[in-house]
């Protein structure tokens, strides 16, 4: 159990997503959305556009919409992993999760 503390959050999430009760589509949604988000941050042009984006311009920005869609997919994936079909994860999350 203490060895788990040395793992990164991404490693822990990956292990949770590999549990038998977690559907492959859920894991795919979770990590595809994370990958899309990192892809935006890794693109110098997109990153520069995000850095100069004003709150007023967000509502009409396709790039901001892309980020929002990725974040919603990621959030949905997290809910499916930690509160979905895996009874053990749901119980542990409910009892020990810090949200």
Order of alpha helices (4+ residues) and beta strands (2+ residues): alpha-alpha-alpha-alpha-alpha-alpha
